[in-house]
Amino acid sequence: MTTKILGTQITAGTIETTQLSNTATATLVKTLAPKVLYANVASNTFTVLDDTAVNVGGGYIVVTGAEFQSGATVLIDTTPASAVTYVNSTTLQVQVPTKSAASYNLYVVNPDGGVGIKVSGITYSSEPSWVTSSPLTEQASNTAFNVTLSATGATSYSVAAGSTLPAGTSLLANGYFSGTVTIGAETTYSFSIVATDSENQDSSKTFSVTITVGPPKGLWLWGSNTYGGLGLNDTVNRSSPVQVGSDTNWQNHAMTRQHSLAIKTNGTLWTWGLNDFGQLGQNDTAARSSPVQVGSGTDWVPGYNLISRTGYRHCAAIKSNGTLWTWGRNNPNGQLGLNSTVNRSSPTQVGSSTNWSKIFVSGDNDQSFSRMLAIKTDGTLWGWGYNNSGELGILSRTAQSSPVQVGSNTNWSFVDGQDHTIAIKTDGTLWTWGSNQWGPLGHNDVIYKSSPTQVGSATNWSVATMGCFSALAIKTDGTLWGWGANWQGQLGLNSRQSNYGSFGISSPTQVGSSTTWSQVRICAGGVGAGSVVATKTDGTLWAWGNAYPGTLGQNDTIARSSPTQIGTATGWSQKIVAGSGVGSAIRE
């Protein structure tokens, strides 16, 4: 076999010159063949490295030998180099092209036709490719951890020059990164690691890891667990927050003492707890004490508190297409909104509307109060179910088994309540209606209202909650206000009503002087009635009011009449719950 390279024939490993001729004479041109001794892998500045192979994606080499001529070319087998720089008769700087992993003959061809060859003079192989992604999983301060860093083909790992690991950690040559970081505030560290393979090829990657102070990301529950509603695969009550599994992608959670409902950021829907009326949506009545997915859909909206809710043995949730779905107990008030009182054990669509945006479910501990209120994207408010005290706001006290619009306003933004209702409009005004025993409507009286009535004249309300004849609300300036019944100190005013027959506080009263409140929820009724959970803008978690059975998360059952922080951790989101004897929060 003969290969012709720039006028020179290479036959069976022998290099022969080609005879040149013209019309007058024929002259044999003698050439001096270059010698190829080494091909050293180099950086892009042609600094020689210790690598014994070139990356398959191409790279740089320095060819050393003798008799090189200016203008010489280089071939890897028959593939020309991308660029060649003549340094002197013994050195060439070469940029080599992409090639598959293998060893190749290296040719240097001088302009006069002289050819030098180094058999298997250059080797290509893949450099390490990182498998471990960044950022690394969050780790907790003062807690030992370990992570194995991995790159394909790597035989050793080291910290890159000029980079530093977090204090208290170390990296072994096999990629084992471990240690204990002790800090007082959450901190994110960055550092670079070099993976090296058997050909001494290096691949550097910068990693980051956040060291948290307090519990890790995820869903945390506490309180009553009689029916497995805490999702911990048992029925043991907890008086301080306990994480549900290890998943960190919970986005929304709702619960009562009996059961829980949650949505993940991937749009999947999960339930657990009591299931005697099919409230878990599993098309059966078997209880579960740990999360189980509802169907296989990934289109449940993982949004703010009012996207999915639970009530007394029934649930509701909204899909990304704006449809509303309900299931569970439906008697005696038709609270599922399906124009009947038939129970459902799997999600059933309410009507055909595709513009539902928020759903509120009441009846936390008693089916007698079971109802729903919902807001559409057009700002209209709708209600159905229990209505004995006018809590649907439709100027009557008759229960409704399908959605009925509340008035004609199109600027509703938030709604909550029990056998009384509290709502906020987009203009920042606050409205209440329904039962008014002990003054939870905030109108400085105890008169029931069967249609929305404005509370005062303020236009800076942002968040509100109502339950157990008490109300709490936050203004846009971060101040917290409470009114209504205060038997358990649930108004956070560092006081309590003397007895259940005494008159409550019937108009909004500021709770302390803090201006950093961001979210608040109060238990509607039943076991734990009057317990409150709240967050501040600094991500801290707070609770007060009724503490039975551990609903304040303070590792005891002692009631508090003023806000008390749960632990010292920050990072708690606004997605919190105060249910019947239970509390929950998501740490982000």
C-alpha positions in Angstrom: 0.0 0.0 0.0 1.3 3.4 -0.9 0.4 6.7 0.8 1.4 10.0 -0.9 2.1 12.9 1.4 3.0 16.2 -0.3 4.8 14.7 -3.2 6.5 12.0 -1.2 5.6 8.3 -1.5 5.5 6.2 1.7 5.5 2.5 0.8 5.4 -0.1 3.4 7.1 2.1 5.8 9.9 3.1 3.3 10.2 6.8 2.3 11.3 7.4 -1.3 11.9 10.6 -3.2 10.1 11.3 -6.4 12.2 11.9 -9.5 11.6 15.3 -11.0 12.2 16.0 -14.7 11.9 18.7 -17.4 12.2 18.5 -21.2 16.0 18.9 -21.0 17.3 17.0 -18.0 16.3 14.7 -15.2 17.8 15.6 -11.8 17.5 13.5 -8.6 16.6 15.9 -5.7 18.0 14.7 -2.4 16.2 15.6 0.8 17.2 15.4 4.4 14.4 13.6 6.3 13.5 15.2 9.7 13.7 13.1 12.9 10.6 13.0 15.2 11.7 12.2 18.8 8.8 13.3 21.1 5.3 14.8 21.0 4.7 16.3 24.4 1.1 17.4 25.4 1.0 21.1 26.1 -1.3 23.8 27.3 -2.7 26.4 24.8 0.3 28.5 25.6 2.5 25.5 24.6 3.7 24.9 28.1 4.5 21.2 28.3 2.3 19.3 30.7 2.6 15.9 32.4 -0.3 14.5 30.3 0.5 11.4 28.3 -2.5 11.8 26.0 -4.4 14.6 24.1 -8.1 15.1 24.7 -10.3 13.6 22.0 -11.7 17.1 21.4 -8.3 18.3 20.2 -5.5 20.2 22.0 -1.9 21.3 21.8 1.5 19.5 21.5 5.2 20.4 21.3 7.0 18.2 18.7 10.7 17.8 19.4 13.3 16.3 16.9 15.8 17.4 14.3 16.1 18.8 10.8 12.7 20.6 10.9 12.2 23.3 8.3 10.2 26.5 8.4 6.9 25.7 6.8 6.9 22.1 7.8 3.5 20.4 8.1 2.3 17.8 10.6 -0.2 15.0 10.2 -1.8 12.6 12.6 -2.0 9.6 10.4 -3.5 11.3 7.3 -5.3 14.2 9.2 -3.5 17.5 9.0 -2.8 19.4 12.2 -5.0 22.5 12.7 -2.0 24.8 13.0 1.8 24.4 13.0 4.3 27.0 14.3 8.0 26.6 13.4 10.1 27.5 16.4 13.5 26.2 15.2 15.0 23.1 13.6 14.3 21.0 16.7 10.9 22.3 17.9 7.4 22.7 16.4 4.3 24.0 18.2 1.2 22.2 17.0 -2.5 22.5 17.5 -4.0 19.0 16.8 -7.6 18.4 15.7 -10.4 16.2 17.1 -9.7 12.5 16.9 -11.2 9.3 18.4 -9.5 7.7 21.4 -6.5 5.7 20.0 -2.8 5.9 19.3 -1.7 7.4 15.9 1.4 7.7 13.8 2.8 11.3 13.8 4.4 12.7 10.6 6.4 15.8 10.1 6.8 16.8 6.4 9.3 19.5 5.4 8.7 21.8 2.4 11.5 20.0 0.5 9.6 16.7 0.8 11.5 15.2 3.6 9.3 13.2 5.9 9.8 12.1 9.5 7.6 9.6 11.3 7.1 8.6 14.9 5.1 5.4 15.0 2.3 5.6 17.6 3.7 9.0 18.4 0.5 10.6 19.7 -2.3 9.1 21.9 -5.8 10.5 22.2 -8.2 9.8 25.1 -11.2 11.4 26.8 -10.3 13.6 29.8 -12.4 13.1 33.0 -16.0 14.2 32.7 -17.7 15.3 35.8 -20.7 13.3 37.0 -21.3 15.1 40.3 -23.3 18.3 39.7 -23.1 21.6 41.5 -24.5 22.9 43.9 -24.0 20.0 46.3 -26.8 19.1 48.6 -27.3 21.5 51.5 -25.6 20.4 54.8 -26.3 21.5 58.3 -23.9 23.3 60.6 -22.3 21.2 63.4 -23.4 18.0 61.7 -20.9 15.6 60.1 -21.6 14.9 56.4 -19.9 13.2 53.4 -20.3 13.5 49.6 -18.4 11.4 47.1 -17.3 13.6 44.1 -17.2 11.6 40.8 -15.9 12.1 37.3 -15.8 9.4 34.6 -12.3 8.0 34.0 -10.8 9.9 37.0 -8.2 8.1 39.1 -7.6 10.8 41.7 -9.1 14.1 42.9 -7.4 17.2 44.5 -8.2 20.7 45.4 -7.3 23.1 42.6 -4.4 25.5 43.2 -5.6 28.7 44.8 -8.9 27.1 46.0 -9.8 26.4 49.6 -12.3 23.9 51.1 -14.7 25.1 53.9 -13.0 25.0 57.3 -13.5 21.6 59.0 -13.7 19.6 55.7 -11.3 17.5 53.7 -11.0 15.8 50.3 -9.5 12.4 49.9 -7.8 11.3 46.6 -10.8 9.0 45.9 -13.1 12.0 45.8 -14.5 11.5 49.3 -15.4 15.0 50.5 -16.4 15.1 54.2 -16.3 17.0 57.5 -18.2 19.2 59.9 -18.6 22.9 59.4 -19.4 25.0 62.4 -20.9 28.4 61.7 -23.5 30.7 63.2 -25.2 31.9 60.1 -26.1 30.2 56.8 -23.1 30.4 54.4 -22.5 29.2 50.8 -19.0 28.1 50.0 -17.4 27.7 46.6 -14.2 25.7 45.7 -12.7 24.1 42.7 -11.7 20.4 42.4 -9.5 18.8 39.8 -10.2 15.3 38.6 -7.2 13.5 37.0 -7.1 10.3 34.9 -4.5 7.7 34.2 -3.0 9.8 31.4 -2.7 12.7 33.8 -5.4 14.6 32.0 -7.2 17.1 34.3 -10.7 18.4 34.5 -11.5 21.2 37.0 -15.0 21.9 38.3 -16.2 24.6 40.7 -18.6 23.4 43.4 -20.8 25.2 45.9 -22.3 23.9 49.0 -24.6 25.8 51.4 -24.2 25.1 55.1 -27.5 25.8 56.9 -28.2 26.7 60.4 -31.1 24.6 61.6 -33.2 22.0 59.8 -32.7 21.1 56.1 -35.1 22.0 53.3 -38.4 20.1 53.2 -41.8 19.7 54.8 -42.0 19.8 58.6 -45.1 18.8 60.7 -45.9 18.7 64.4 -48.9 18.1 66.7 -51.6 15.5 66.7 -50.9 12.3 64.8 -53.7 10.0 65.8 -54.6 9.2 62.2 -51.1 9.3 60.7 -51.7 12.8 59.4 -48.1 13.8 60.1 -46.9 11.4 57.4 -44.3 9.8 59.6 -45.4 6.2 59.1 -46.7 6.0 62.7 -49.4 7.5 64.9 -47.2 9.2 67.5 -47.9 12.8 68.4 -45.0 15.3 68.0 -44.6 18.5 70.0 -41.8 19.9 67.8 -41.2 20.0 64.0 -40.3 16.7 62.4 -39.4 16.4 58.7 -41.6 14.3 56.4 -39.2 12.1 54.5 -36.2 13.7 52.9 -37.8 15.3 49.8 -36.9 18.9 49.3 -39.4 19.8 46.5 -42.6 20.3 48.6 -44.2 23.5 47.4 -47.6 23.5 49.1 -49.2 21.8 52.0 -52.6 21.7 53.7 -53.9 19.6 56.6 -56.3 19.0 59.4 -55.8 16.7 62.4 -57.1 13.8 60.3 -55.3 14.0 56.9 -52.8 16.0 54.8 -52.6 17.1 51.2 -49.4 18.4 49.5 -48.1 19.3 46.0 -44.5 19.1 44.8 -42.8 21.5 42.5 -43.1 18.8 39.7 -46.9 19.2 39.9 -47.6 15.8 41.6 -50.3 15.6 44.3 -49.8 13.6 47.5 -52.1 12.7 50.4 -51.9 10.7 53.7 -53.8 10.2 57.0 -57.4 9.2 57.7 -59.4 8.1 54.6 -62.8 7.0 55.9 -64.7 9.1 53.3 -62.1 8.8 50.5 -60.5 12.1 51.3 -57.1 10.8 50.2 -58.3 10.6 46.6 -57.1 7.0 46.2 -60.4 5.6 45.1 -60.7 3.6 48.4 -61.1 4.3 52.1 -57.8 2.8 53.4 -55.8 5.1 55.6 -52.1 5.9 54.9 -49.6 7.1 57.4 -47.0 8.3 54.9 -47.4 10.3 51.6 -48.9 8.5 48.6 -49.4 10.0 45.2 -52.9 10.8 43.9 -53.0 9.4 40.4 -50.1 10.2 38.0 -50.9 13.7 37.0 -48.2 16.4 37.0 -50.5 19.4 36.4 -51.5 20.2 39.9 -50.6 23.8 40.7 -47.8 24.0 43.2 -48.7 27.5 44.3 -49.5 29.6 47.4 -51.6 28.5 50.4 -54.9 28.8 48.7 -54.2 26.6 45.7 -55.0 23.4 47.6 -56.8 22.9 50.9 -58.2 20.3 53.2 -61.3 20.5 55.4 -63.2 18.0 57.6 -62.6 14.8 55.6 -62.6 16.5 52.2 -60.1 18.2 49.9 -59.9 20.6 47.0 -57.1 21.5 44.5 -56.6 23.4 41.3 -54.9 22.2 38.1 -52.7 24.3 35.9 -55.5 24.5 33.3 -57.6 26.4 35.8 -60.0 23.6 36.6 -61.1 22.9 40.2 -61.3 19.4 41.7 -62.8 18.2 45.0 -63.2 14.9 46.8 -64.0 13.2 50.1 -67.0 13.8 52.3 -69.9 15.7 50.7 -72.7 15.5 53.2 -74.6 17.1 54.7 -74.0 20.4 53.0 -72.8 19.5 49.4 -69.5 21.1 50.3 -67.8 19.5 47.2 -69.7 21.8 44.9 -70.9 18.9 42.7 -74.7 19.7 43.0 -75.2 16.6 45.2 -74.3 15.2 48.6 -72.6 12.1 47.3 -69.1 11.4 48.7 -66.2 11.0 46.2 -63.1 9.0 46.8 -61.1 10.4 43.8 -60.8 14.0 42.5 -63.9 15.1 40.6 -64.1 18.3 38.6 -66.4 21.1 39.8 -68.4 22.4 36.8 -66.5 23.2 33.6 -64.9 26.6 34.5 -61.2 26.9 33.6 -60.4 30.1 35.5 -60.3 29.1 39.2 -57.2 30.6 40.9 -57.6 30.2 44.7 -59.6 27.8 46.8 -60.4 27.9 50.6 -61.9 24.9 52.5 -63.4 25.2 56.0 -64.8 22.6 58.4 -61.5 21.9 60.1 -62.9 19.6 62.7 -66.7 19.4 62.1 -68.6 18.5 59.0 -71.4 20.8 60.1 -69.2 23.8 59.1 -68.0 22.3 55.8 -67.9 24.8 53.0 -65.7 26.2 50.3 -65.0 29.6 48.9 -63.0 30.2 45.8 -61.7 33.1 43.7 -61.5 33.1 39.9 -58.9 34.8 37.8 -61.5 37.5 37.0 -61.5 38.5 40.7 -65.0 37.1 41.4 -65.7 35.2 44.6 -67.8 32.1 44.8 -69.1 30.0 47.7 -70.9 26.7 48.4 -71.7 24.3 51.3 -72.5 25.1 54.9 -74.2 28.5 55.4 -76.1 28.5 58.7 -74.5 31.8 59.8 -74.4 33.5 56.5 -70.7 32.7 56.0 -71.1 32.3 52.3 -71.9 36.0 52.0 -74.8 35.5 49.6 -77.5 37.3 51.8 -79.1 34.0 52.9 -78.4 31.2 55.4 -79.2 28.3 53.0 -76.6 25.7 52.2 -75.5 25.5 48.5 -74.3 22.3 46.8 -72.8 24.1 43.8 -70.8 27.4 43.4 -72.8 30.6 43.9 -71.2 34.0 43.2 -70.8 36.3 46.2 -72.0 39.7 45.1 -70.7 41.2 41.8 -67.3 42.5 42.8 -64.4 41.5 40.6 -61.5 42.5 42.9 -61.3 39.8 45.5 -57.7 38.5 46.2 -57.8 36.4 49.4 -60.3 34.6 51.6 -60.3 32.4 54.8 -62.5 31.5 57.7 -64.6 28.9 59.6 -68.3 29.7 60.3 -67.3 33.2 59.6 -65.3 34.6 56.7 -62.5 37.1 56.2 -61.4 38.4 52.8 -59.2 41.0 51.2 -59.7 42.9 48.0 -57.1 44.0 45.5 -57.4 47.5 46.8 -56.2 46.4 50.2 -59.5 46.7 52.0 -60.6 44.0 54.6 -64.0 42.4 54.7 -65.8 40.0 57.0 -69.1 38.2 57.3 -70.9 35.3 59.0 -71.0 34.3 62.7 -69.9 37.1 65.0 -70.1 35.6 68.5 -67.1 37.1 70.5 -66.6 39.8 67.8 -64.4 38.0 65.2 -65.9 40.2 62.4 -64.0 43.2 63.8 -67.0 45.6 63.6 -67.0 46.4 67.3 -70.2 44.5 67.8 -71.5 40.9 67.9 -74.0 41.2 65.1 -74.0 38.4 62.4 -73.5 39.5 58.8 -74.7 37.5 55.8 -72.9 39.6 53.2 -69.4 41.1 53.1 -68.9 44.1 55.4 -65.7 46.2 55.4 -63.6 46.3 58.5 -62.6 49.9 59.2 -61.3 52.0 56.3 -57.7 50.9 56.0 -56.5 50.0 52.5 -53.2 48.3 53.4 -54.2 44.8 54.5 -52.2 42.0 52.8 -52.8 38.7 54.7 -55.6 37.5 56.9 -56.8 34.4 58.7 -59.9 33.5 60.8 -60.9 30.6 62.9 -62.3 29.6 66.3 -64.0 33.0 66.6 -60.7 34.8 66.3 -59.0 36.8 63.5 -55.5 37.8 62.7 -54.3 40.0 59.8 -51.1 41.6 58.5 -50.8 45.0 56.9 -48.4 45.9 54.1 -46.2 47.7 56.6 -45.6 44.3 58.3 -47.6 45.0 61.4 -49.8 42.2 62.9 -53.4 42.8 64.2 -55.8 40.5 66.1 -59.4 40.6 67.4 -62.2 38.3 68.5 -62.0 35.5 71.1 -58.8 35.2 73.1 -59.4 32.2 75.4 -56.0 30.6 74.6 -54.1 33.8 74.1 -54.4 33.3 70.3 -54.5 37.0 69.6 -50.9 37.3 70.7 -51.6 40.2 73.0 -49.9 38.8 76.1 -53.4 38.3 77.7 -56.3 35.9 77.8 -60.1 36.1 78.2 -61.0 35.3 81.8 -63.6 32.7 80.6 -65.5 31.4 77.6 -68.5 33.6 78.4 -66.6 36.9 78.4 -66.6 39.3 75.5 -63.7 39.2 73.1 -61.9 42.0 71.4 -64.2 43.2 68.7 -62.0 45.4 66.6 -58.4 45.1 65.3 -55.7 45.6 67.9 -52.0 45.6 67.0 -49.9 42.6 68.2 -46.7 44.0 69.6 -44.6 46.5 67.6 -42.9 44.3 65.1 -43.1 45.4 61.4 -41.6 42.2 59.9 -44.6 39.8 59.9 -45.2 38.1 56.5 -47.7 35.3 57.0 -50.1 34.0 59.7 -52.5 31.1 60.1 -54.9 30.2 62.9 -56.4 26.8 63.7 -60.1 26.9 62.8 -61.4 24.6 65.6 -61.5 21.3 67.3 -58.4 19.9 69.1 -55.8 22.6 69.1 -58.4 25.3 68.5 -56.8 28.7 68.9 -53.2 27.7 67.9 -51.4 30.1 65.6 -48.4 29.8 63.3 -46.7 32.7 61.7 -43.5 33.7 59.8 -41.5 36.9 59.6 -39.7 38.4 56.7 -36.4 37.2 58.0 -37.6 33.6 57.5 -38.1 32.8 61.2 -41.1 30.7 62.4 -43.3 31.7 65.3 -46.3 30.2 67.2 -48.7 31.1 70.1 -52.1 30.3 71.6 -53.3 26.8 72.3 -50.4 24.3 72.7 -52.4 21.0 72.9 -51.2 18.5 71.8 -47.9 20.1 70.9 -49.3 22.4 68.3 -46.9 25.3 69.0 -43.8 23.2 68.1 -42.1 24.1 71.4 -41.6 20.5 72.6 -44.2 21.0 75.3 -48.0 21.6 75.7 -47.8 25.0 77.4 -50.0 27.7 75.9 -48.4 31.0 75.0 -50.3 34.4 74.8 -47.6 36.2 72.8 -45.5 35.2 69.8 -42.8 32.6 70.6 -40.1 31.6 68.0 -40.0 27.9 67.0 -36.3 27.0 67.2 -33.7 29.4 65.9 -33.7 28.5 62.2 -34.4 30.9 59.3 -35.4 30.0 55.8 -39.0 29.1 56.6 -41.3 30.0 53.7 -44.8 31.6 53.9 -46.3 28.2 53.2 -47.5 27.4 56.8 -50.5 25.7 58.3 -52.3 25.8 61.6 -54.8 23.0 61.5 -56.9 21.2 64.1 -54.2 20.2 66.6 -51.4 20.3 64.0 -49.0 22.7 62.5 -46.7 22.6 59.4 -44.2 24.7 57.6 -42.0 24.3 54.5 -38.3 25.3 54.8 -36.9 26.6 51.5 
